[in-house]
């Protein structure tokens, strides 16, 4: 069941509609007008694991990473998380956020302090 994007010629808003039947009339969800123009939408092609790893191996894709800046490292890790999707777990972004906040405030995790005591 395809989802099509339309531009309303009345209110100029862009909308996405699930079309179950070709004869179904399309109506703007913002203003109720039936004067819609179908847009050409972007599509995504799935990448193989090999292609994703190859992409991440290219240093030019890393951007301006500053390993001493927690915010920069958090951005990089989020980028890695998007690249690898669900493989990193549901709470990956939350963990990155909390680690960045902790590093920005100069705190250390309990794991680090325990290893420093040894």
SULPEQUI-V985186 format. One record per pair of residues at least 4 apart in sequence whose ideal C-beta (glycine too) atoms are under 8 Angstrom apart, sorted by the first residue. I is the first residue (numbers start at 1). GAP is how many residues later the second one is. D is the distance in Angstrom with one decimal. If there is no record, write none. Layout:
i=I gap=GAP d=D
i=I gap=GAP d=D
//
This chain:
i=1 gap=17 d=6.0
i=1 gap=18 d=7.3
i=1 gap=19 d=6.1
i=2 gap=16 d=7.7
i=2 gap=17 d=5.9
i=3 gap=13 d=5.4
i=3 gap=14 d=6.9
i=3 gap=15 d=5.3
i=3 gap=16 d=7.5
i=4 gap=12 d=7.1
i=4 gap=13 d=5.7
i=4 gap=15 d=5.6
i=4 gap=22 d=8.0
i=4 gap=34 d=5.8
i=4 gap=35 d=7.9
i=4 gap=37 d=7.1
i=5 gap=9 d=6.3
i=5 gap=10 d=7.1
i=5 gap=11 d=5.1
i=5 gap=12 d=7.9
i=5 gap=33 d=7.4
i=5 gap=34 d=4.4
i=5 gap=36 d=4.7
i=6 gap=8 d=7.3
i=6 gap=9 d=5.4
i=6 gap=10 d=7.7
i=6 gap=11 d=6.3
i=6 gap=20 d=6.1
i=6 gap=22 d=7.6
i=6 gap=30 d=4.1
i=6 gap=31 d=6.4
i=6 gap=32 d=5.5
i=6 gap=33 d=6.3
i=7 gap=5 d=6.8
i=7 gap=6 d=7.5
i=7 gap=7 d=5.4
i=7 gap=8 d=8.0
i=7 gap=29 d=6.9
i=7 gap=30 d=5.0
i=7 gap=32 d=5.7
i=8 gap=4 d=6.4
i=8 gap=5 d=5.1
i=8 gap=6 d=7.9
i=8 gap=7 d=6.7
i=8 gap=20 d=4.0
i=8 gap=22 d=6.5
i=8 gap=23 d=6.3
i=8 gap=25 d=5.6
i=8 gap=27 d=6.8
i=8 gap=28 d=5.6
i=9 gap=24 d=7.2
i=9 gap=26 d=4.3
i=9 gap=27 d=6.9
i=9 gap=28 d=6.0
i=10 gap=18 d=6.7
i=10 gap=21 d=5.3
i=10 gap=23 d=3.9
i=10 gap=25 d=5.4
i=11 gap=17 d=6.4
i=11 gap=19 d=5.2
i=11 gap=20 d=4.2
i=11 gap=22 d=6.8
i=13 gap=15 d=6.7
i=13 gap=17 d=4.6
i=13 gap=18 d=7.5
i=14 gap=25 d=7.1
i=15 gap=13 d=6.1
i=15 gap=14 d=5.5
i=15 gap=15 d=6.9
i=15 gap=21 d=7.7
i=17 gap=9 d=5.8
i=17 gap=12 d=8.0
i=19 gap=5 d=6.2
i=19 gap=7 d=7.4
i=20 gap=4 d=6.3
i=25 gap=9 d=6.1
i=26 gap=8 d=6.8
i=26 gap=10 d=5.1
i=27 gap=5 d=6.1
i=27 gap=6 d=7.1
i=27 gap=7 d=5.4
i=27 gap=9 d=7.7
i=28 gap=4 d=6.1
i=28 gap=5 d=4.7
i=28 gap=6 d=7.5
i=28 gap=7 d=7.8
i=28 gap=8 d=6.1
i=47 gap=4 d=4.2
i=47 gap=5 d=5.1
i=47 gap=8 d=7.4
i=48 gap=4 d=7.2
i=49 gap=4 d=6.3
i=50 gap=4 d=6.2
i=51 gap=4 d=6.3
i=52 gap=4 d=6.5
i=52 gap=31 d=5.5
i=52 gap=32 d=6.8
i=53 gap=4 d=6.4
i=54 gap=4 d=7.4
i=55 gap=6 d=6.1
i=55 gap=28 d=7.0
i=56 gap=5 d=6.6
i=56 gap=24 d=6.8
i=56 gap=27 d=5.9
i=58 gap=4 d=8.0
i=62 gap=14 d=6.6
i=63 gap=12 d=7.7
i=63 gap=13 d=7.2
i=63 gap=16 d=7.7
i=64 gap=8 d=7.3
i=65 gap=7 d=5.7
i=65 gap=8 d=7.1
i=65 gap=11 d=5.1
i=66 gap=6 d=4.3
i=66 gap=7 d=7.7
i=67 gap=5 d=7.6
i=67 gap=6 d=6.3
i=69 gap=4 d=6.6
i=70 gap=4 d=6.1
i=70 gap=29 d=7.5
i=70 gap=30 d=4.3
i=70 gap=31 d=7.7
i=70 gap=33 d=3.8
i=70 gap=34 d=4.7
i=71 gap=4 d=6.6
i=71 gap=29 d=6.2
i=71 gap=33 d=7.1
i=72 gap=4 d=6.5
i=73 gap=4 d=6.2
i=73 gap=27 d=6.9
i=73 gap=30 d=7.8
i=74 gap=4 d=6.3
i=74 gap=22 d=5.2
i=74 gap=23 d=6.8
i=74 gap=25 d=7.4
i=74 gap=26 d=3.8
i=75 gap=4 d=6.5
i=76 gap=4 d=6.5
i=77 gap=4 d=6.3
i=77 gap=19 d=4.7
i=78 gap=4 d=6.5
i=78 gap=15 d=6.3
i=78 gap=18 d=6.1
i=79 gap=4 d=6.5
i=80 gap=4 d=6.3
i=80 gap=8 d=7.8
i=81 gap=4 d=7.9
i=81 gap=7 d=5.3
i=81 gap=11 d=4.9
i=81 gap=12 d=6.2
i=81 gap=15 d=7.1
i=84 gap=4 d=5.4
i=86 gap=4 d=7.5
i=88 gap=4 d=4.2
i=91 gap=4 d=5.8
i=92 gap=4 d=6.5
i=93 gap=4 d=6.3
i=94 gap=4 d=6.4
i=95 gap=4 d=6.2
i=96 gap=4 d=6.2
i=97 gap=4 d=6.4
i=98 gap=4 d=6.2
i=99 gap=4 d=6.2
i=99 gap=10 d=7.7
i=100 gap=4 d=6.1
i=101 gap=4 d=6.4
i=102 gap=5 d=4.6
i=102 gap=6 d=7.3
i=102 gap=7 d=6.5
i=103 gap=4 d=7.6
i=108 gap=4 d=4.2
i=108 gap=5 d=5.4
i=108 gap=8 d=7.8
i=109 gap=4 d=7.2
i=110 gap=4 d=6.1
i=111 gap=4 d=6.5
i=112 gap=4 d=6.2
i=113 gap=4 d=6.7
i=114 gap=4 d=7.6
//
